[in-house]
Amino acid sequence: MLSSKRLILAHFWLAFAVFGIALLLGAWQMFVRSPLHTWISNPEWYYRSLTAHGTVMGYVFPTLVAMGFGYSISEAALRQPLVGRRWAWVGFWLIAVGAVTAMIPVSMGLASVLYTFYPPLIGNPFYYIGVVLVVVGSWIWVGLMSVNLYVWKRDHPGEPVPLAMFANVAGSYLWGWTAVGAALELLFQILPAALGFTSTIDAGLSRVFFSWTLHAIVYFWLMPTYIAYYTIFPRAIGGKLYSDPMARIAFILFLVVSMPIGIHHAFADPQVGAGFKFIHSAFTALVALPTLLTVFTICASAELAARLRGGRGPFGWVRALPWGNPIMLATALSFVMLGFGGAGGLINMSYQLDTTIHNTQWITGHFHLIFGGAIVIMYFAIAYDLWPHLTGRALESLGLIRLQLWLWFIGMMVTTFPWHYVGILGMPRRMAYFDYSHPGLAAEAFSVSMSAVGGFILVASGVLFLTVLIRGQWAPLTEPGEYRFSTAVHPPVSLPAALNGHALWVCLMIGLTVTNYGFPIMQLLVRPETSVPAVYVGSQQ
Amino acid sequence: MTAGHTHTSDDGADVAARAERRWTMLSVAIIVVLSGAAAFAGIHQATMPQARVETADPTTLHIQGEFVETNLGSAVEPDGSVTVRAIGQRYSFTPQCILVPADTPITLRATSSDVVHGLLIQGTNVNTMLIPGYVSVLTARFQKPGDHLMPCQEFCSIGHEGMWARVKVIDKAAFNDMASQQRRLSCVE
């Protein structure tokens, strides 16, 4: 029962349009920094492009996907029309206007501060105002998800909240709270400096604020993907979800433990002492737990479906899976990338191993595998799954869809594996070009070229993806039936309050954040003379 | 529905719950082992981030304190260890080439005079951020003589790609010989 189709389609179309532009920028960046191209005459172009690529891919694209998917879940899982649709449109337009507001100064070269801002570098205030508008727009969605669940609970006292909505609301709360870190940094530190009210800024403190947002945001990007694993994948392959409570526990764990871990991004920073770095490292290890639980539950769900289809033997059932099904294919490829990316993540999180690869191209490889790979390929799957229900038209290009998914997987592998390798060699990231004629860097030339080729494969895949969706808008009309989520083998009849609501977990999330961030932030606030002069981007040109 | 059928389905649920529990225990064990290994190595100082937070005013670095230009580079301490002091600024390090002895404990003390920089010595796990206002402290030991590249690993605005320095590791005796003649050492003769 999807009644807000125009709203949801608007979110997805804007998301995929900006994704397409940012994808082109990414491939261009790979090309110009590789030996396939001579040095660019103005390296500043590279940093403009990098700022736009990161801002769109990090803030705008996943936020719009989470929102559009979130509205669909609210209507389809709760079987009630969206409450507050007018507000939802306000949120959408805030994001659209915010994205344009941010991108104008970026494209003019007035805000080449990359998407992590880098104070004391200060760009044009409209860049930050645009980002704030995007966040405020998404906060409307957070509020609406909460309100919709409340309305449903009022009408269905004591009933188990559908898993998809339970997870969706957990994701929205995670985002609502994790965005507070960057919001504090933007509103109290960066914007006053950008607008000229202050001329100094505590760069160490702002890095700690940003780390509050920087890691949990990845779990916000991840939420739609995990919701698809649990609530789309088992149904799409003709099976059932192995365990409903385990799914809820995984989402709760993400909500609680992914928040207080961001200081692992500051392992090499001088403004935080060793103790809190260790605590955040240990919590980061803990956040592997929901993923390990998910790997089990999803593989078990796949096995169930395969055995229902006649699969036999300890491993023989794998062949019985419907490999031609796009959702099956996307989930399997997503899991492979999640495996490699997750293994790399365990290295990054390690208190000691991190020093070897901190801020090298390895990190770029890691998060492109996780976000660009494992997460985004499931965004494709979500779109393919939802599209007929949103447009009322069938997606007929099955072969094209399979090709697109394979190209995305191959492209990500060809891009990120060489990045991991040159990262171990010590290649720094975020550089406009390298002098490959230098004997110390010559060994990296081949790997960087490979990554550029991977970038082109990804662009081809992105073009195919948009082609499939656009063709879907003109396909013959069809009656796709009601949009359904997977049911569990043992559907919950009644659930303990802790697994049917978020109050306890939100309190824990906030409590853990306060204990894990309160002390480091207080220490930095009371330490005198740590503010340094702001450096304005663009003024030096 | 027979009683037997209900029984089988309950058994199935039990098997499923057991498998799930075993996997959960295994997952928890993996995480405990990983964190335990990190704690052990940290306590043994295999690699340990700096414990104390130190500050340095970037606007007065050049006129007072330990980071004045004449104090940058390598210096031998009374206990035979070596302290290296360096600063990063757009778009170079000072000194541009750091001279250190092999097989000697080295303490690196560095800061930034403007924006955020990073310092990474290729082929080693020396890797730290330079944040204006704060002093980064790192200990290291180079096994054998050789040259290493030392790029700035953090975006510091246009020109970032040109910010590369060098580290030259030389024989310990040769280093001590030079150190007896000069107070601060750098590759520049």
Chai-1 contact restraints between the chains, C-beta under 6 A:
chainA,res_idxA,chainB,res_idxB,connection_type,confidence,min_distance_angstrom,max_distance_angstrom,comment,restraint_id
A,P43,B,I158,contact,1.0,0.0,6.0,A-B,restraint_1
A,P43,B,E161,contact,1.0,0.0,6.0,A-B,restraint_2
A,E44,B,I158,contact,1.0,0.0,6.0,A-B,restraint_3
A,L114,B,F155,contact,1.0,0.0,6.0,A-B,restraint_4
A,Y118,B,V116,contact,1.0,0.0,6.0,A-B,restraint_5
A,P120,B,V115,contact,1.0,0.0,6.0,A-B,restraint_6
A,L121,B,V115,contact,1.0,0.0,6.0,A-B,restraint_7
A,L121,B,S157,contact,1.0,0.0,6.0,A-B,restraint_8
A,A203,B,I131,contact,1.0,0.0,6.0,A-B,restraint_9
A,A203,B,P132,contact,1.0,0.0,6.0,A-B,restraint_10
A,G204,B,I131,contact,1.0,0.0,6.0,A-B,restraint_11
A,G204,B,Y134,contact,1.0,0.0,6.0,A-B,restraint_12
A,F267,B,P49,contact,1.0,0.0,6.0,A-B,restraint_13
A,A268,B,N127,contact,1.0,0.0,6.0,A-B,restraint_14
A,A268,B,T128,contact,1.0,0.0,6.0,A-B,restraint_15
A,A268,B,M129,contact,1.0,0.0,6.0,A-B,restraint_16
A,D269,B,M129,contact,1.0,0.0,6.0,A-B,restraint_17
A,P270,B,I131,contact,1.0,0.0,6.0,A-B,restraint_18
A,P270,B,Y134,contact,1.0,0.0,6.0,A-B,restraint_19
A,P270,B,S136,contact,1.0,0.0,6.0,A-B,restraint_20
A,Q271,B,V53,contact,1.0,0.0,6.0,A-B,restraint_21
A,Q271,B,I131,contact,1.0,0.0,6.0,A-B,restraint_22
A,Q271,B,Y134,contact,1.0,0.0,6.0,A-B,restraint_23
A,G273,B,A51,contact,1.0,0.0,6.0,A-B,restraint_24
A,G273,B,V53,contact,1.0,0.0,6.0,A-B,restraint_25
A,A274,B,M48,contact,1.0,0.0,6.0,A-B,restraint_26
A,A274,B,P49,contact,1.0,0.0,6.0,A-B,restraint_27
A,A274,B,A51,contact,1.0,0.0,6.0,A-B,restraint_28
A,K277,B,P49,contact,1.0,0.0,6.0,A-B,restraint_29
A,A282,B,S35,contact,1.0,0.0,6.0,A-B,restraint_30
A,A285,B,I31,contact,1.0,0.0,6.0,A-B,restraint_31
A,A285,B,L34,contact,1.0,0.0,6.0,A-B,restraint_32
A,A285,B,S35,contact,1.0,0.0,6.0,A-B,restraint_33
A,A288,B,I31,contact,1.0,0.0,6.0,A-B,restraint_34
A,L289,B,S27,contact,1.0,0.0,6.0,A-B,restraint_35
A,L289,B,I31,contact,1.0,0.0,6.0,A-B,restraint_36
A,L292,B,S27,contact,1.0,0.0,6.0,A-B,restraint_37
A,F296,B,W23,contact,1.0,0.0,6.0,A-B,restraint_38
A,S350,B,A38,contact,1.0,0.0,6.0,A-B,restraint_39
A,Y351,B,A38,contact,1.0,0.0,6.0,A-B,restraint_40
A,Y351,B,G42,contact,1.0,0.0,6.0,A-B,restraint_41
A,Q352,B,A41,contact,1.0,0.0,6.0,A-B,restraint_42
A,Q352,B,A46,contact,1.0,0.0,6.0,A-B,restraint_43
A,Q352,B,T47,contact,1.0,0.0,6.0,A-B,restraint_44
A,T355,B,T47,contact,1.0,0.0,6.0,A-B,restraint_45
A,T355,B,N125,contact,1.0,0.0,6.0,A-B,restraint_46
A,T355,B,N127,contact,1.0,0.0,6.0,A-B,restraint_47
A,T356,B,N125,contact,1.0,0.0,6.0,A-B,restraint_48
A,H358,B,N127,contact,1.0,0.0,6.0,A-B,restraint_49
A,N359,B,G118,contact,1.0,0.0,6.0,A-B,restraint_50
A,N359,B,Q153,contact,1.0,0.0,6.0,A-B,restraint_51
A,N359,B,E154,contact,1.0,0.0,6.0,A-B,restraint_52
A,G426,B,L120,contact,1.0,0.0,6.0,A-B,restraint_53
A,G426,B,Q122,contact,1.0,0.0,6.0,A-B,restraint_54
A,P428,B,P151,contact,1.0,0.0,6.0,A-B,restraint_55
A,P428,B,Q153,contact,1.0,0.0,6.0,A-B,restraint_56
A,R430,B,F155,contact,1.0,0.0,6.0,A-B,restraint_57
A,M431,B,E161,contact,1.0,0.0,6.0,A-B,restraint_58
A,A432,B,E161,contact,1.0,0.0,6.0,A-B,restraint_59
A,Y433,B,E161,contact,1.0,0.0,6.0,A-B,restraint_60
A,G440,B,L149,contact,1.0,0.0,6.0,A-B,restraint_61
A,T530,B,T55,contact,1.0,0.0,6.0,A-B,restraint_62
A,T530,B,G133,contact,1.0,0.0,6.0,A-B,restraint_63
A,V532,B,P58,contact,1.0,0.0,6.0,A-B,restraint_64
A,V532,B,P132,contact,1.0,0.0,6.0,A-B,restraint_65
A,V532,B,G133,contact,1.0,0.0,6.0,A-B,restraint_66
A,V535,B,D114,contact,1.0,0.0,6.0,A-B,restraint_67
A,V535,B,V115,contact,1.0,0.0,6.0,A-B,restraint_68
